[in-house]
Structures are given as structure tokens and as C-alpha cells.
Amino acid sequence: MKRIQGWGNSETDYPVPEPAQQYLESVVGKPRQLKNASVDSLIKKVPSSDLPKHPLVSTDAEDRLRHARGQSLNDWVDMQDGLVNTFPDGVAYPASDEDVRDLIVYAGQHRINLIPYGGGSSVVGHLTPPGDGPLTLSVDLCKMNKLLNLNEENHEATFGAGVSGPDLEAQLQQHGYILGHFPQSWEYSTLGGWIVTRSVGQQSIHYGRIEPLFVTGHMETPSGPLTFPRVPKSAAGPNLKHIALGSEARLGILTEATMRIRRLPEEEHFYSAFFPNFEIGVEAIRKIAQAELPLSMLRLSDPFETETTFQLSGEEKLVNIAKKGLNLFGQGDERCMLVYGLTGNRSENRLADRELAHAVRAHDGMLVKFYLGQEWIKKRFLTPYLRNTLWDLGYALDTLETALPWDKLQEGRKAILGAIRNGLKDENEPILVFSHVSHVYTNGGSMYVTYLYRRSTDPEQTLAHWRRLKGAASQQIVAHGGTISHQHGVGLDHKPYLPLEKGALGMQIMQNIIRDVDPHGIMNRGKLLDTD
Ligand SMILES: Cc1cc2nc3c(=O)[nH]c(=O)nc-3n(C[C@H](O)[C@H](O)[C@H](O)COP(=O)(O)OP(=O)(O)OC[C@H]3O[C@@H](n4cnc5c(N)ncnc54)[C@H](O)[C@@H]3O)c2cc1C
């Protein structure tokens, strides 16, 4: 059963080993163990609903609570500490395009704000109902989860947009095909959510971001149905499917999507390597990315993330032996771990592995082809459960991300991490912050930052701390020319920074498109950008 508070299902836990707890205490201090608000107390906060009756709409309080928030840190404080104070006034479960159209007409008639709900894994406030203004209806696409068409000739598959990652791959892989889109939230996030937030899967080097995988789709909008052409490529003016990508539900509800698929790979391997420090490691992965080796993934952790990964592994003895071995080979305290993936046919993988090994050695690196890579792949969808355990121990954990050109990446990273590390210095509150580079391109890479700090007895203060840290980091991101989001989207949390990236005319163009398609403003009001 999906948790109401925290990440994932309630049957899965990821315990933090005792030595790791000591490590965290040594870095950020003794945590304050606090009680979470009970689910019953949250359900009691859900007010009665004023939504006009509709056969597809449930006004059940637990249903409304379940759809009230996503997974941003703000959402966590709201749901776990009991600050949640806005709820959808109802939840609808459409099963067809006609149902969706019907709900849009109903929303138009009663000026109801619609918030489509995929897997609820948004980390930037996409799903928060506005505090004032119109009534809000959450439209959960979970019933639209079927493989609708498999075109083996074209290597294309059409799915209902509410299909989750595991359901999608299960339906596809039984026919010998794979989409290969694996964001860390894969267990719950959905195809529709991926497209409208422009998400990126962990093996993006091989499979690509969601954009190139998205062939066409169907969207129900307040101005009518919109189907994009199903052609391999086109030069017939601007590509309208790009208005669905990143639209964050401001234009309509995506009901189905046709995706580019591949044959299941012949084989797949995940290995690791170490570099003496981050600068050398980045230089190595830049060259590897620019050599365009057919890898599926490159993920370079900085020294803090490398150390934290060791600490959290729970394999104290093994880690000590590994560290001694790494020290002997010149990989000391500044060591950085690289995890890389090979996905495809045997001969191509072998060639790529050989070329990568040359590049690693040319940068004083060391290959470790056992255990670490396999552990990473084994736990890749389990690690988000750590956030639950850490929260219960008294720590708030958040992540943020950007992408920077290679020539700005090192400097940008230092500034972003510095801003977070020193963000609460005036309150003597230390922060554990670390990063990795992944999703590499020939001209740059994405930077993913994780930070952890102690929860406060006053949840408002936990939230105030997050705002300061997130704000300080975001300012450094834009000051260094990074994008405010490489993969999570804009939602509420990144909205203030969007005009800097798009410019005045760019904002105006986007506002005009939204106003044209949604003249009464019924689609996910207040997210992405302001149109009022
Ligand atoms: C633990 C964790 C790990 C994550 N890892 C990654 C990662 O590796 N890569 C990455 O890119 N992101 C990641 N994310 C962020 C998140 O998973 C993505 O943004 C994802 O694309 C959201 O999909 P969803 O189905 O959960 O959408 P939701 O969270 O339900 O919704 C997100 C937005 O999309 C809209 N929406 C959803 N479905 C539709 C639809 N059918 N039509 C119109 N609008 C719709 C919603 O209204 C909302 O505005 C992670 C999040 C978590 C919690």
C-alpha cells in the first residue's frame, strides 16, 4: 500500500545502519527525534467539500488527503508534521478520453481548478492545491494504464498516460521490448508525469531523456482535443508536441502517449571506478562523454557522496578493506566513485568498456568491476526509502539539480554546495551536502545535489531552514548560468527563477499559449508561471 506520509509503499524499509547514524551525528549533530502527525489527525483536517456532484468524483477525505501533496520537502513537512492546510475538494478517476473530456467540461462550467495526478512523485510542488480561489479537483490517471497498441514494425508503443514505470515495462517487456526510462521514482511515477515534467531516466545516455522517446500523444484541453502528428520527424513548422513536453498540466491532460521503444538489450552491466579527486574525475567523464562511447550511464560522486555511500552501505568491514585497498592504489580521502552502465549488445559493450578503461587509467583512475556497480543497480529504487528512515531519525533530506556547461561546472558546483553548507551557519546548524554528476552530454552535465539537516521541534522552522537552503542554492545556480531544473521541472518551487531563464518575451509567449488554450484558467493554476 502506498504511504500517505513519506515515500513508497509501507511494506518496504531501508534501515540506516548504526555506524552510519554515528557518522551523520558526527557531521550534523545529534538529531531531534520528533513524532509525526497521525494520519487520523490529517484526515480530520480535510474540510467538507463544496464540489457539485459528478459521477466520477469522490469526495472521500482519505482520498483527498492522498492527493493533497507530492514529495517536495515542503510537502513532507506539510504531511508529516501536520502543516497541510489545502486539499483537493475531490478526486476523479477517469478511465477514458471521454471521461477526461467530461471532467474538463464540468470544470469549465463550475470554474474548478484541475490538477492531474500521475504518481504523485513531483518534488517541486506541482500538486499543491492553491490556498484560495476556485475549488480544486485532482484528476488521478491511474485507470488509464494499459498498453493500447504495440507497433513492432515501427518500434512504437502507445500507452494510457497514467501507466506507472513498473506496469509499463511489464506490459512491454513480455513482448521483448523496453522503453528504458528509469527515473529514481520509477516505482510510482507515470508516463504522463514524465512527459509533462520532461523527466530524465538514469540510463539516459543509452535510452535518451523522455523528449526523444515521445513520438506523439493525445491531450484533452479546455479548448478541445489535441493530437500531435505521428511521424518520425517533420520540418512542418514548430513542433507542437513540444508544448506538451514540460507543460506541467497548464494546457490540458495527456491521456495517451506513443513512445519509441527498443528491443530488450542483449546484456547489461554496471561497474565502478575511482578517481583521486573530483576535478580529475570530471575531466575524465567529460572526455568519455565527448568520445560518445555507447555507455548507458555515467555517475560520478564527489568525495562527500562517495564517503556517505560507503557509510550507508552497512558493510563496515568490507568498506574498511576497500578503503585500505583504494588508498594503496592512490585513491585517498578525496576519492570519487564513478558508476557506469553498459547496455546493449555484447560486442558494442566490450568495445565501450575497453575505451572507458583507457580513459579511467589515463586519469589516474582505478577500475573496480565487482560488487559496487551491482549494489548500485540492486538498490537504485530502494535508496529513496532512506529518506523515510532519516526523517524518523530526525533528519530532513532534500535534493536539487541543475545542468551546467563543462566550463562552468566545477565553479558552479563549489558555489552551490558552499551556499548550502554555510546556509545556516548563523544558527550553528551544520549541513551535510554532497553531489554527483550524471546525465552527461558532449557540452556539459547535470549536477545533482543532496543535503541533509536536522529537523526542528517547530516544523515552521524546519520549513524556514529549507527555504533558506533551497533559495541560497537556487540563486547560485542561476548566477552561474545553470538551468533551474535539468529534470524535476518548475512547479511552485522553481517558479521565481523561470523568468531569468526564459526572458521577458519567452515568458510572454508561454503565458499567451496557456491563456489561448485555457482561457478560463482551469488547468493547474499557479504552477510553472503566473497567468492571472
Ligand atoms: C524519490 C524520487 C526520485 C526521483 N527521481 C527522478 C529522476 O531520476 N528523474 C526525474 O526526471 N525526476 C525524478 N523525480 C521527480 C518526479 O518523479 C518526476 O518529476 C516525474 O516525472 C513525475 O511523475 P508523476 O507521474 O509522479 O507526476 P505527478 O507528480 O503526479 O505530477 C507532476 C506534474 O505532472 C502533471 N501530470 C501528471 N500526469 C499528467 C497527465 N497525464 N497529463 C497532464 N499533466 C499530468 C501533474 O498535474 C503535475 O503538475 C523523482 C522524485 C522522487 C520523489
The ligand as an ORCA input file, in Angstrom:
! r2SCAN-3c Opt
* xyz 0 1
  C      12.371      9.594     -4.953
  C      12.242     10.415     -6.200
  C      13.149     10.249     -7.210
  C      13.025     10.990     -8.394
  N      13.911     10.771     -9.391
  C      13.761     11.420    -10.565
  C      14.640     11.155    -11.654
  O      15.540     10.300    -11.562
  N      14.449     11.848    -12.802
  C      13.443     12.752    -12.939
  O      13.311     13.320    -14.009
  N      12.613     13.029    -11.918
  C      12.734     12.379    -10.750
  N      11.872     12.640     -9.709
  C      10.801     13.631     -9.900
  C       9.473     13.025    -10.402
  O       9.448     11.641    -10.234
  C       9.244     13.368    -11.857
  O       9.020     14.755    -11.984
  C       8.105     12.600    -12.532
  O       8.159     12.865    -13.903
  C       6.726     12.937    -12.015
  O       5.834     11.953    -12.496
  P       4.462     11.615    -11.755
  O       3.728     10.657    -12.603
  O       4.725     11.184    -10.371
  O       3.735     13.006    -11.778
  P       2.994     13.779    -10.620
  O       3.949     14.036     -9.522
  O       1.746     13.090    -10.264
  O       2.658     15.145    -11.362
  C       3.667     16.014    -11.765
  C       3.047     17.093    -12.663
  O       2.593     16.464    -13.853
  C       1.192     16.683    -14.043
  N       0.659     15.475    -14.676
  C       0.810     14.191    -14.276
  N       0.220     13.376    -15.172
  C      -0.315     14.164    -16.141
  C      -1.046     13.912    -17.333
  N      -1.367     12.677    -17.730
  N      -1.441     14.966    -18.085
  C      -1.137     16.240    -17.729
  N      -0.447     16.516    -16.599
  C      -0.032     15.492    -15.819
  C       0.657     16.962    -12.660
  O      -0.514     17.732    -12.700
  C       1.805     17.747    -12.062
  O       1.734     19.070    -12.483
  C      11.982     11.932     -8.518
  C      11.065     12.089     -7.486
  C      11.185     11.339     -6.335
  C      10.176     11.501     -5.242
*
